[in-house]
Amino acid sequence: MSNRIPKDVREVLEKIQDLAASDSNHSENVDEIFHLTDGVLTKYAEAETAS
């Protein structure tokens, strides 16, 4: 199993983060979405640098 996240998946997660960060209502759900996507991106970034 690869530690690399596919580019298209990374782009989708980053787009979700961008949308969550710019949501004018900024509910708790939006905060949670932002932090979950950030956690996934961070985990894979750490795994990629460790490889």
mmCIF entry with sequence, helices, sheets and N, C-alpha, C, O atoms, coordinates in Angstrom:
data_MODEL
# 
_entry.id   MODEL 
# 
_entity.id                         1 
_entity.type                       polymer 
_entity.pdbx_number_of_molecules   1 
# 
_entity_poly.entity_id                      1 
_entity_poly.type                           'polypeptide(L)' 
_entity_poly.nstd_linkage                   no 
_entity_poly.nstd_monomer                   no 
_entity_poly.pdbx_seq_one_letter_code       MSNRIPKDVREVLEKIQDLAASDSNHSENVDEIFHLTDGVLTKYAEAETAS 
_entity_poly.pdbx_seq_one_letter_code_can   MSNRIPKDVREVLEKIQDLAASDSNHSENVDEIFHLTDGVLTKYAEAETAS 
_entity_poly.pdbx_strand_id                 A 
# 
loop_
_entity_poly_seq.entity_id 
_entity_poly_seq.num 
_entity_poly_seq.mon_id 
_entity_poly_seq.hetero 
1 1  MET n 
1 2  SER n 
1 3  ASN n 
1 4  ARG n 
1 5  ILE n 
1 6  PRO n 
1 7  LYS n 
1 8  ASP n 
1 9  VAL n 
1 10 ARG n 
1 11 GLU n 
1 12 VAL n 
1 13 LEU n 
1 14 GLU n 
1 15 LYS n 
1 16 ILE n 
1 17 GLN n 
1 18 ASP n 
1 19 LEU n 
1 20 ALA n 
1 21 ALA n 
1 22 SER n 
1 23 ASP n 
1 24 SER n 
1 25 ASN n 
1 26 HIS n 
1 27 SER n 
1 28 GLU n 
1 29 ASN n 
1 30 VAL n 
1 31 ASP n 
1 32 GLU n 
1 33 ILE n 
1 34 PHE n 
1 35 HIS n 
1 36 LEU n 
1 37 THR n 
1 38 ASP n 
1 39 GLY n 
1 40 VAL n 
1 41 LEU n 
1 42 THR n 
1 43 LYS n 
1 44 TYR n 
1 45 ALA n 
1 46 GLU n 
1 47 ALA n 
1 48 GLU n 
1 49 THR n 
1 50 ALA n 
1 51 SER n 
# 
_struct_asym.id          A 
_struct_asym.entity_id   1 
# 
loop_
_struct_conf.conf_type_id 
_struct_conf.id 
_struct_conf.pdbx_PDB_helix_id 
_struct_conf.beg_label_comp_id 
_struct_conf.beg_label_asym_id 
_struct_conf.beg_label_seq_id 
_struct_conf.pdbx_beg_PDB_ins_code 
_struct_conf.end_label_comp_id 
_struct_conf.end_label_asym_id 
_struct_conf.end_label_seq_id 
_struct_conf.pdbx_end_PDB_ins_code 
_struct_conf.beg_auth_comp_id 
_struct_conf.beg_auth_asym_id 
_struct_conf.beg_auth_seq_id 
_struct_conf.end_auth_comp_id 
_struct_conf.end_auth_asym_id 
_struct_conf.end_auth_seq_id 
_struct_conf.pdbx_PDB_helix_class 
_struct_conf.details 
_struct_conf.pdbx_PDB_helix_length 
HELX_P HELX_P1 AA1 LYS A 7  ? ALA A 21 ? LYS A 7  ALA A 21 1 ? 15 
HELX_P HELX_P2 AA2 GLU A 28 ? ALA A 50 ? GLU A 28 ALA A 50 1 ? 23 
# 
_struct_conf_type.id          HELX_P 
_struct_conf_type.criteria    ? 
_struct_conf_type.reference   ? 
# 
loop_
_atom_site.group_PDB 
_atom_site.id 
_atom_site.type_symbol 
_atom_site.label_atom_id 
_atom_site.label_alt_id 
_atom_site.label_comp_id 
_atom_site.label_asym_id 
_atom_site.label_entity_id 
_atom_site.label_seq_id 
_atom_site.pdbx_PDB_ins_code 
_atom_site.Cartn_x 
_atom_site.Cartn_y 
_atom_site.Cartn_z 
_atom_site.occupancy 
_atom_site.B_iso_or_equiv 
_atom_site.pdbx_formal_charge 
_atom_site.auth_seq_id 
_atom_site.auth_comp_id 
_atom_site.auth_asym_id 
_atom_site.auth_atom_id 
_atom_site.pdbx_PDB_model_num 
ATOM 1   N N  . MET A 1 1  ? 0.837   -1.184 0.000  1.00 0.00 ? 1  MET A N  1 
ATOM 2   C CA . MET A 1 1  ? 0.000   0.000  0.000  1.00 0.00 ? 1  MET A CA 1 
ATOM 3   C C  . MET A 1 1  ? 0.881   1.246  0.000  1.00 0.00 ? 1  MET A C  1 
ATOM 4   O O  . MET A 1 1  ? 1.872   1.320  0.727  1.00 0.00 ? 1  MET A O  1 
ATOM 5   N N  . SER A 1 2  ? 0.520   2.191  -0.797 1.00 0.00 ? 2  SER A N  1 
ATOM 6   C CA . SER A 1 2  ? 1.306   3.404  -0.945 1.00 0.00 ? 2  SER A CA 1 
ATOM 7   C C  . SER A 1 2  ? 0.969   4.420  0.140  1.00 0.00 ? 2  SER A C  1 
ATOM 8   O O  . SER A 1 2  ? -0.173  4.522  0.589  1.00 0.00 ? 2  SER A O  1 
ATOM 9   N N  . ASN A 1 3  ? 1.982   5.162  0.546  1.00 0.00 ? 3  ASN A N  1 
ATOM 10  C CA . ASN A 1 3  ? 1.772   6.255  1.489  1.00 0.00 ? 3  ASN A CA 1 
ATOM 11  C C  . ASN A 1 3  ? 1.403   7.544  0.776  1.00 0.00 ? 3  ASN A C  1 
ATOM 12  O O  . ASN A 1 3  ? 1.167   8.565  1.421  1.00 0.00 ? 3  ASN A O  1 
ATOM 13  N N  . ARG A 1 4  ? 1.352   7.507  -0.541 1.00 0.00 ? 4  ARG A N  1 
ATOM 14  C CA . ARG A 1 4  ? 1.052   8.701  -1.329 1.00 0.00 ? 4  ARG A CA 1 
ATOM 15  C C  . ARG A 1 4  ? -0.443  8.789  -1.592 1.00 0.00 ? 4  ARG A C  1 
ATOM 16  O O  . ARG A 1 4  ? -1.084  7.805  -1.959 1.00 0.00 ? 4  ARG A O  1 
ATOM 17  N N  . ILE A 1 5  ? -0.977  9.962  -1.402 1.00 0.00 ? 5  ILE A N  1 
ATOM 18  C CA . ILE A 1 5  ? -2.391  10.187 -1.694 1.00 0.00 ? 5  ILE A CA 1 
ATOM 19  C C  . ILE A 1 5  ? -2.489  10.571 -3.174 1.00 0.00 ? 5  ILE A C  1 
ATOM 20  O O  . ILE A 1 5  ? -1.725  11.412 -3.645 1.00 0.00 ? 5  ILE A O  1 
ATOM 21  N N  . PRO A 1 6  ? -3.413  9.969  -3.899 1.00 0.00 ? 6  PRO A N  1 
ATOM 22  C CA . PRO A 1 6  ? -3.546  10.312 -5.322 1.00 0.00 ? 6  PRO A CA 1 
ATOM 23  C C  . PRO A 1 6  ? -3.815  11.805 -5.510 1.00 0.00 ? 6  PRO A C  1 
ATOM 24  O O  . PRO A 1 6  ? -4.527  12.425 -4.720 1.00 0.00 ? 6  PRO A O  1 
ATOM 25  N N  . LYS A 1 7  ? -3.238  12.365 -6.563 1.00 0.00 ? 7  LYS A N  1 
ATOM 26  C CA . LYS A 1 7  ? -3.355  13.803 -6.820 1.00 0.00 ? 7  LYS A CA 1 
ATOM 27  C C  . LYS A 1 7  ? -4.808  14.258 -6.894 1.00 0.00 ? 7  LYS A C  1 
ATOM 28  O O  . LYS A 1 7  ? -5.156  15.307 -6.352 1.00 0.00 ? 7  LYS A O  1 
ATOM 29  N N  . ASP A 1 8  ? -5.658  13.481 -7.560 1.00 0.00 ? 8  ASP A N  1 
ATOM 30  C CA . ASP A 1 8  ? -7.058  13.897 -7.686 1.00 0.00 ? 8  ASP A CA 1 
ATOM 31  C C  . ASP A 1 8  ? -7.770  13.902 -6.337 1.00 0.00 ? 8  ASP A C  1 
ATOM 32  O O  . ASP A 1 8  ? -8.628  14.750 -6.095 1.00 0.00 ? 8  ASP A O  1 
ATOM 33  N N  . VAL A 1 9  ? -7.424  12.970 -5.462 1.00 0.00 ? 9  VAL A N  1 
ATOM 34  C CA . VAL A 1 9  ? -8.017  12.934 -4.120 1.00 0.00 ? 9  VAL A CA 1 
ATOM 35  C C  . VAL A 1 9  ? -7.523  14.136 -3.314 1.00 0.00 ? 9  VAL A C  1 
ATOM 36  O O  . VAL A 1 9  ? -8.304  14.784 -2.617 1.00 0.00 ? 9  VAL A O  1 
ATOM 37  N N  . ARG A 1 10 ? -6.232  14.428 -3.411 1.00 0.00 ? 10 ARG A N  1 
ATOM 38  C CA . ARG A 1 10 ? -5.672  15.584 -2.711 1.00 0.00 ? 10 ARG A CA 1 
ATOM 39  C C  . ARG A 1 10 ? -6.374  16.869 -3.156 1.00 0.00 ? 10 ARG A C  1 
ATOM 40  O O  . ARG A 1 10 ? -6.719  17.713 -2.329 1.00 0.00 ? 10 ARG A O  1 
ATOM 41  N N  . GLU A 1 11 ? -6.583  17.011 -4.462 1.00 0.00 ? 11 GLU A N  1 
ATOM 42  C CA . GLU A 1 11 ? -7.235  18.211 -4.992 1.00 0.00 ? 11 GLU A CA 1 
ATOM 43  C C  . GLU A 1 11 ? -8.664  18.351 -4.470 1.00 0.00 ? 11 GLU A C  1 
ATOM 44  O O  . GLU A 1 11 ? -9.103  19.455 -4.148 1.00 0.00 ? 11 GLU A O  1 
ATOM 45  N N  . VAL A 1 12 ? -9.385  17.243 -4.387 1.00 0.00 ? 12 VAL A N  1 
ATOM 46  C CA . VAL A 1 12 ? -10.755 17.280 -3.858 1.00 0.00 ? 12 VAL A CA 1 
ATOM 47  C C  . VAL A 1 12 ? -10.741 17.689 -2.387 1.00 0.00 ? 12 VAL A C  1 
ATOM 48  O O  . VAL A 1 12 ? -11.534 18.534 -1.972 1.00 0.00 ? 12 VAL A O  1 
ATOM 49  N N  . LEU A 1 13 ? -9.853  17.101 -1.603 1.00 0.00 ? 13 LEU A N  1 
ATOM 50  C CA . LEU A 1 13 ? -9.774  17.449 -0.184 1.00 0.00 ? 13 LEU A CA 1 
ATOM 51  C C  . LEU A 1 13 ? -9.405  18.916 0.006  1.00 0.00 ? 13 LEU A C  1 
ATOM 52  O O  . LEU A 1 13 ? -9.955  19.589 0.878  1.00 0.00 ? 13 LEU A O  1 
ATOM 53  N N  . GLU A 1 14 ? -8.476  19.412 -0.806 1.00 0.00 ? 14 GLU A N  1 
ATOM 54  C CA . GLU A 1 14 ? -8.088  20.817 -0.708 1.00 0.00 ? 14 GLU A CA 1 
ATOM 55  C C  . GLU A 1 14 ? -9.245  21.733 -1.100 1.00 0.00 ? 14 GLU A C  1 
ATOM 56  O O  . GLU A 1 14 ? -9.427  22.791 -0.498 1.00 0.00 ? 14 GLU A O  1 
ATOM 57  N N  . LYS A 1 15 ? -10.023 21.338 -2.097 1.00 0.00 ? 15 LYS A N  1 
ATOM 58  C CA . LYS A 1 15 ? -11.191 22.125 -2.506 1.00 0.00 ? 15 LYS A CA 1 
ATOM 59  C C  . LYS A 1 15 ? -12.235 22.153 -1.385 1.00 0.00 ? 15 LYS A C  1 
ATOM 60  O O  . LYS A 1 15 ? -12.828 23.197 -1.111 1.00 0.00 ? 15 LYS A O  1 
ATOM 61  N N  . ILE A 1 16 ? -12.457 21.010 -0.744 1.00 0.00 ? 16 ILE A N  1 
ATOM 62  C CA . ILE A 1 16 ? -13.386 20.950 0.390  1.00 0.00 ? 16 ILE A CA 1 
ATOM 63  C C  . ILE A 1 16 ? -12.910 21.885 1.499  1.00 0.00 ? 16 ILE A C  1 
ATOM 64  O O  . ILE A 1 16 ? -13.708 22.611 2.091  1.00 0.00 ? 16 ILE A O  1 
ATOM 65  N N  . GLN A 1 17 ? -11.604 21.864 1.777  1.00 0.00 ? 17 GLN A N  1 
ATOM 66  C CA . GLN A 1 17 ? -11.047 22.764 2.789  1.00 0.00 ? 17 GLN A CA 1 
ATOM 67  C C  . GLN A 1 17 ? -11.288 24.220 2.417  1.00 0.00 ? 17 GLN A C  1 
ATOM 68  O O  . GLN A 1 17 ? -11.699 25.020 3.258  1.00 0.00 ? 17 GLN A O  1 
ATOM 69  N N  . ASP A 1 18 ? -11.033 24.564 1.163  1.00 0.00 ? 18 ASP A N  1 
ATOM 70  C CA . ASP A 1 18 ? -11.239 25.943 0.706  1.00 0.00 ? 18 ASP A CA 1 
ATOM 71  C C  . ASP A 1 18 ? -12.694 26.363 0.890  1.00 0.00 ? 18 ASP A C  1 
ATOM 72  O O  . ASP A 1 18 ? -12.974 27.466 1.360  1.00 0.00 ? 18 ASP A O  1 
ATOM 73  N N  . LEU A 1 19 ? -13.610 25.484 0.521  1.00 0.00 ? 19 LEU A N  1 
ATOM 74  C CA . LEU A 1 19 ? -15.033 25.794 0.669  1.00 0.00 ? 19 LEU A CA 1 
ATOM 75  C C  . LEU A 1 19 ? -15.417 25.943 2.141  1.00 0.00 ? 19 LEU A C  1 
ATOM 76  O O  . LEU A 1 19 ? -16.172 26.845 2.503  1.00 0.00 ? 19 LEU A O  1 
ATOM 77  N N  . ALA A 1 20 ? -14.898 25.062 2.977  1.00 0.00 ? 20 ALA A N  1 
ATOM 78  C CA . ALA A 1 20 ? -15.202 25.133 4.408  1.00 0.00 ? 20 ALA A CA 1 
ATOM 79  C C  . ALA A 1 20 ? -14.639 26.411 5.021  1.00 0.00 ? 20 ALA A C  1 
ATOM 80  O O  . ALA A 1 20 ? -15.285 27.038 5.860  1.00 0.00 ? 20 ALA A O  1 
ATOM 81  N N  . ALA A 1 21 ? -13.445 26.793 4.604  1.00 0.00 ? 21 ALA A N  1 
ATOM 82  C CA . ALA A 1 21 ? -12.809 27.990 5.154  1.00 0.00 ? 21 ALA A CA 1 
ATOM 83  C C  . ALA A 1 21 ? -13.534 29.263 4.741  1.00 0.00 ? 21 ALA A C  1 
ATOM 84  O O  . ALA A 1 21 ? -13.488 30.265 5.454  1.00 0.00 ? 21 ALA A O  1 
ATOM 85  N N  . SER A 1 22 ? -14.203 29.228 3.595  1.00 0.00 ? 22 SER A N  1 
ATOM 86  C CA . SER A 1 22 ? -14.860 30.442 3.103  1.00 0.00 ? 22 SER A CA 1 
ATOM 87  C C  . SER A 1 22 ? -16.375 30.441 3.325  1.00 0.00 ? 22 SER A C  1 
ATOM 88  O O  . SER A 1 22 ? -17.063 31.342 2.844  1.00 0.00 ? 22 SER A O  1 
ATOM 89  N N  . ASP A 1 23 ? -16.906 29.447 4.043  1.00 0.00 ? 23 ASP A N  1 
ATOM 90  C CA . ASP A 1 23 ? -18.351 29.370 4.296  1.00 0.00 ? 23 ASP A CA 1 
ATOM 91  C C  . ASP A 1 23 ? -18.787 30.544 5.172  1.00 0.00 ? 23 ASP A C  1 
ATOM 92  O O  . ASP A 1 23 ? -18.261 30.736 6.268  1.00 0.00 ? 23 ASP A O  1 
ATOM 93  N N  . SER A 1 24 ? -19.738 31.319 4.688  1.00 0.00 ? 24 SER A N  1 
ATOM 94  C CA . SER A 1 24 ? -20.174 32.511 5.422  1.00 0.00 ? 24 SER A CA 1 
ATOM 95  C C  . SER A 1 24 ? -20.945 32.171 6.697  1.00 0.00 ? 24 SER A C  1 
ATOM 96  O O  . SER A 1 24 ? -20.959 32.973 7.632  1.00 0.00 ? 24 SER A O  1 
ATOM 97  N N  . ASN A 1 25 ? -21.580 31.012 6.757  1.00 0.00 ? 25 ASN A N  1 
ATOM 98  C CA . ASN A 1 25 ? -22.326 30.620 7.955  1.00 0.00 ? 25 ASN A CA 1 
ATOM 99  C C  . ASN A 1 25 ? -21.420 30.017 9.017  1.00 0.00 ? 25 ASN A C  1 
ATOM 100 O O  . ASN A 1 25 ? -21.709 30.113 10.209 1.00 0.00 ? 25 ASN A O  1 
ATOM 101 N N  . HIS A 1 26 ? -20.348 29.409 8.601  1.00 0.00 ? 26 HIS A N  1 
ATOM 102 C CA . HIS A 1 26 ? -19.298 28.842 9.455  1.00 0.00 ? 26 HIS A CA 1 
ATOM 103 C C  . HIS A 1 26 ? -19.845 28.100 10.685 1.00 0.00 ? 26 HIS A C  1 
ATOM 104 O O  . HIS A 1 26 ? -19.578 28.481 11.825 1.00 0.00 ? 26 HIS A O  1 
ATOM 105 N N  . SER A 1 27 ? -20.596 27.060 10.434 1.00 0.00 ? 27 SER A N  1 
ATOM 106 C CA . SER A 1 27 ? -21.163 26.250 11.511 1.00 0.00 ? 27 SER A CA 1 
ATOM 107 C C  . SER A 1 27 ? -20.109 25.300 12.078 1.00 0.00 ? 27 SER A C  1 
ATOM 108 O O  . SER A 1 27 ? -19.003 25.197 11.548 1.00 0.00 ? 27 SER A O  1 
ATOM 109 N N  . GLU A 1 28 ? -20.461 24.617 13.149 1.00 0.00 ? 28 GLU A N  1 
ATOM 110 C CA . GLU A 1 28 ? -19.556 23.625 13.740 1.00 0.00 ? 28 GLU A CA 1 
ATOM 111 C C  . GLU A 1 28 ? -19.263 22.502 12.751 1.00 0.00 ? 28 GLU A C  1 
ATOM 112 O O  . GLU A 1 28 ? -18.152 21.971 12.734 1.00 0.00 ? 28 GLU A O  1 
ATOM 113 N N  . ASN A 1 29 ? -20.239 22.136 11.932 1.00 0.00 ? 29 ASN A N  1 
ATOM 114 C CA . ASN A 1 29 ? -20.021 21.091 10.932 1.00 0.00 ? 29 ASN A CA 1 
ATOM 115 C C  . ASN A 1 29 ? -18.950 21.507 9.939  1.00 0.00 ? 29 ASN A C  1 
ATOM 116 O O  . ASN A 1 29 ? -18.123 20.690 9.532  1.00 0.00 ? 29 ASN A O  1 
ATOM 117 N N  . VAL A 1 30 ? -18.960 22.766 9.550  1.00 0.00 ? 30 VAL A N  1 
ATOM 118 C CA . VAL A 1 30 ? -17.955 23.267 8.617  1.00 0.00 ? 30 VAL A CA 1 
ATOM 119 C C  . VAL A 1 30 ? -16.574 23.195 9.263  1.00 0.00 ? 30 VAL A C  1 
ATOM 120 O O  . VAL A 1 30 ? -15.607 22.792 8.617  1.00 0.00 ? 30 VAL A O  1 
ATOM 121 N N  . ASP A 1 31 ? -16.480 23.581 10.527 1.00 0.00 ? 31 ASP A N  1 
ATOM 122 C CA . ASP A 1 31 ? -15.205 23.478 11.243 1.00 0.00 ? 31 ASP A CA 1 
ATOM 123 C C  . ASP A 1 31 ? -14.720 22.033 11.270 1.00 0.00 ? 31 ASP A C  1 
ATOM 124 O O  . ASP A 1 31 ? -13.539 21.763 11.053 1.00 0.00 ? 31 ASP A O  1 
ATOM 125 N N  . GLU A 1 32 ? -15.627 21.116 11.533 1.00 0.00 ? 32 GLU A N  1 
ATOM 126 C CA . GLU A 1 32 ? -15.270 19.699 11.597 1.00 0.00 ? 32 GLU A CA 1 
ATOM 127 C C  . GLU A 1 32 ? -14.802 19.193 10.238 1.00 0.00 ? 32 GLU A C  1 
ATOM 128 O O  . GLU A 1 32 ? -13.824 18.451 10.158 1.00 0.00 ? 32 GLU A O  1 
ATOM 129 N N  . ILE A 1 33 ? -15.487 19.585 9.176  1.00 0.00 ? 33 ILE A N  1 
ATOM 130 C CA . ILE A 1 33 ? -15.083 19.191 7.820  1.00 0.00 ? 33 ILE A CA 1 
ATOM 131 C C  . ILE A 1 33 ? -13.678 19.700 7.530  1.00 0.00 ? 33 ILE A C  1 
ATOM 132 O O  . ILE A 1 33 ? -12.843 18.961 7.008  1.00 0.00 ? 33 ILE A O  1 
ATOM 133 N N  . PHE A 1 34 ? -13.415 20.958 7.867  1.00 0.00 ? 34 PHE A N  1 
ATOM 134 C CA . PHE A 1 34 ? -12.091 21.533 7.628  1.00 0.00 ? 34 PHE A CA 1 
ATOM 135 C C  . PHE A 1 34 ? -11.023 20.738 8.369  1.00 0.00 ? 34 PHE A C  1 
ATOM 136 O O  . PHE A 1 34 ? -9.998  20.383 7.787  1.00 0.00 ? 34 PHE A O  1 
ATOM 137 N N  . HIS A 1 35 ? -11.254 20.457 9.639  1.00 0.00 ? 35 HIS A N  1 
ATOM 138 C CA . HIS A 1 35 ? -10.252 19.762 10.448 1.00 0.00 ? 35 HIS A CA 1 
ATOM 139 C C  . HIS A 1 35 ? -10.065 18.307 10.018 1.00 0.00 ? 35 HIS A C  1 
ATOM 140 O O  . HIS A 1 35 ? -8.948  17.791 10.073 1.00 0.00 ? 35 HIS A O  1 
ATOM 141 N N  . LEU A 1 36 ? -11.123 17.648 9.597  1.00 0.00 ? 36 LEU A N  1 
ATOM 142 C CA . LEU A 1 36 ? -10.993 16.271 9.113  1.00 0.00 ? 36 LEU A CA 1 
ATOM 143 C C  . LEU A 1 36 ? -10.167 16.213 7.833  1.00 0.00 ? 36 LEU A C  1 
ATOM 144 O O  . LEU A 1 36 ? -9.283  15.366 7.701  1.00 0.00 ? 36 LEU A O  1 
ATOM 145 N N  . THR A 1 37 ? -10.449 17.099 6.900  1.00 0.00 ? 37 THR A N  1 
ATOM 146 C CA . THR A 1 37 ? -9.667  17.102 5.656  1.00 0.00 ? 37 THR A CA 1 
ATOM 147 C C  . THR A 1 37 ? -8.227  17.499 5.935  1.00 0.00 ? 37 THR A C  1 
ATOM 148 O O  . THR A 1 37 ? -7.305  16.957 5.327  1.00 0.00 ? 37 THR A O  1 
ATOM 149 N N  . ASP A 1 38 ? -8.028  18.441 6.850  1.00 0.00 ? 38 ASP A N  1 
ATOM 150 C CA . ASP A 1 38 ? -6.673  18.845 7.214  1.00 0.00 ? 38 ASP A CA 1 
ATOM 151 C C  . ASP A 1 38 ? -5.911  17.670 7.821  1.00 0.00 ? 38 ASP A C  1 
ATOM 152 O O  . ASP A 1 38 ? -4.729  17.476 7.537  1.00 0.00 ? 38 ASP A O  1 
ATOM 153 N N  . GLY A 1 39 ? -6.590  16.893 8.654  1.00 0.00 ? 39 GLY A N  1 
ATOM 154 C CA . GLY A 1 39 ? -5.952  15.726 9.257  1.00 0.00 ? 39 GLY A CA 1 
ATOM 155 C C  . GLY A 1 39 ? -5.515  14.706 8.225  1.00 0.00 ? 39 GLY A C  1 
ATOM 156 O O  . GLY A 1 39 ? -4.421  14.149 8.324  1.00 0.00 ? 39 GLY A O  1 
ATOM 157 N N  . VAL A 1 40 ? -6.356  14.456 7.236  1.00 0.00 ? 40 VAL A N  1 
ATOM 158 C CA . VAL A 1 40 ? -6.012  13.502 6.172  1.00 0.00 ? 40 VAL A CA 1 
ATOM 159 C C  . VAL A 1 40 ? -4.822  14.016 5.369  1.00 0.00 ? 40 VAL A C  1 
ATOM 160 O O  . VAL A 1 40 ? -3.866  13.278 5.131  1.00 0.00 ? 40 VAL A O  1 
ATOM 161 N N  . LEU A 1 41 ? -4.877  15.279 4.952  1.00 0.00 ? 41 LEU A N  1 
ATOM 162 C CA . LEU A 1 41 ? -3.783  15.846 4.164  1.00 0.00 ? 41 LEU A CA 1 
ATOM 163 C C  . LEU A 1 41 ? -2.478  15.863 4.953  1.00 0.00 ? 41 LEU A C  1 
ATOM 164 O O  . LEU A 1 41 ? -1.419  15.569 4.398  1.00 0.00 ? 41 LEU A O  1 
ATOM 165 N N  . THR A 1 42 ? -2.539  16.198 6.223  1.00 0.00 ? 42 THR A N  1 
ATOM 166 C CA . THR A 1 42 ? -1.342  16.231 7.065  1.00 0.00 ? 42 THR A CA 1 
ATOM 167 C C  . THR A 1 42 ? -0.761  14.837 7.246  1.00 0.00 ? 42 THR A C  1 
ATOM 168 O O  . THR A 1 42 ? 0.453   14.652 7.167  1.00 0.00 ? 42 THR A O  1 
ATOM 169 N N  . LYS A 1 43 ? -1.623  13.861 7.489  1.00 0.00 ? 43 LYS A N  1 
ATOM 170 C CA . LYS A 1 43 ? -1.154  12.486 7.685  1.00 0.00 ? 43 LYS A CA 1 
ATOM 171 C C  . LYS A 1 43 ? -0.413  11.986 6.451  1.00 0.00 ? 43 LYS A C  1 
ATOM 172 O O  . LYS A 1 43 ? 0.663   11.399 6.566  1.00 0.00 ? 43 LYS A O  1 
ATOM 173 N N  . TYR A 1 44 ? -0.983  12.216 5.276  1.00 0.00 ? 44 TYR A N  1 
ATOM 174 C CA . TYR A 1 44 ? -0.333  11.773 4.051  1.00 0.00 ? 44 TYR A CA 1 
ATOM 175 C C  . TYR A 1 44 ? 0.928   12.569 3.756  1.00 0.00 ? 44 TYR A C  1 
ATOM 176 O O  . TYR A 1 44 ? 1.896   12.009 3.242  1.00 0.00 ? 44 TYR A O  1 
ATOM 177 N N  . ALA A 1 45 ? 0.942   13.853 4.067  1.00 0.00 ? 45 ALA A N  1 
ATOM 178 C CA . ALA A 1 45 ? 2.145   14.663 3.855  1.00 0.00 ? 45 ALA A CA 1 
ATOM 179 C C  . ALA A 1 45 ? 3.283   14.149 4.727  1.00 0.00 ? 45 ALA A C  1 
ATOM 180 O O  . ALA A 1 45 ? 4.426   14.074 4.275  1.00 0.00 ? 45 ALA A O  1 
ATOM 181 N N  . GLU A 1 46 ? 2.981   13.796 5.966  1.00 0.00 ? 46 GLU A N  1 
ATOM 182 C CA . GLU A 1 46 ? 3.994   13.249 6.865  1.00 0.00 ? 46 GLU A CA 1 
ATOM 183 C C  . GLU A 1 46 ? 4.489   11.900 6.364  1.00 0.00 ? 46 GLU A C  1 
ATOM 184 O O  . GLU A 1 46 ? 5.686   11.619 6.427  1.00 0.00 ? 46 GLU A O  1 
ATOM 185 N N  . ALA A 1 47 ? 3.588   11.069 5.870  1.00 0.00 ? 47 ALA A N  1 
ATOM 186 C CA . ALA A 1 47 ? 3.968   9.750  5.357  1.00 0.00 ? 47 ALA A CA 1 
ATOM 187 C C  . ALA A 1 47 ? 4.833   9.888  4.107  1.00 0.00 ? 47 ALA A C  1 
ATOM 188 O O  . ALA A 1 47 ? 5.778   9.123  3.917  1.00 0.00 ? 47 ALA A O  1 
ATOM 189 N N  . GLU A 1 48 ? 4.511   10.864 3.253  1.00 0.00 ? 48 GLU A N  1 
ATOM 190 C CA . GLU A 1 48 ? 5.284   11.073 2.028  1.00 0.00 ? 48 GLU A CA 1 
ATOM 191 C C  . GLU A 1 48 ? 6.690   11.553 2.342  1.00 0.00 ? 48 GLU A C  1 
ATOM 192 O O  . GLU A 1 48 ? 7.639   11.135 1.679  1.00 0.00 ? 48 GLU A O  1 
ATOM 193 N N  . THR A 1 49 ? 6.851   12.420 3.336  1.00 0.00 ? 49 THR A N  1 
ATOM 194 C CA . THR A 1 49 ? 8.181   12.920 3.669  1.00 0.00 ? 49 THR A CA 1 
ATOM 195 C C  . THR A 1 49 ? 9.004   11.865 4.397  1.00 0.00 ? 49 THR A C  1 
ATOM 196 O O  . THR A 1 49 ? 10.234  11.900 4.353  1.00 0.00 ? 49 THR A O  1 
ATOM 197 N N  . ALA A 1 50 ? 8.340   10.930 5.062  1.00 0.00 ? 50 ALA A N  1 
ATOM 198 C CA . ALA A 1 50 ? 9.042   9.859  5.768  1.00 0.00 ? 50 ALA A CA 1 
ATOM 199 C C  . ALA A 1 50 ? 9.527   8.768  4.814  1.00 0.00 ? 50 ALA A C  1 
ATOM 200 O O  . ALA A 1 50 ? 10.429  8.005  5.157  1.00 0.00 ? 50 ALA A O  1 
ATOM 201 N N  . SER A 1 51 ? 8.936   8.689  3.619  1.00 0.00 ? 51 SER A N  1 
ATOM 202 C CA . SER A 1 51 ? 9.296   7.639  2.659  1.00 0.00 ? 51 SER A CA 1 
ATOM 203 C C  . SER A 1 51 ? 10.593  7.948  1.965  1.00 0.00 ? 51 SER A C  1 
ATOM 204 O O  . SER A 1 51 ? 11.044  7.170  1.125  1.00 0.00 ? 51 SER A O  1 
# 
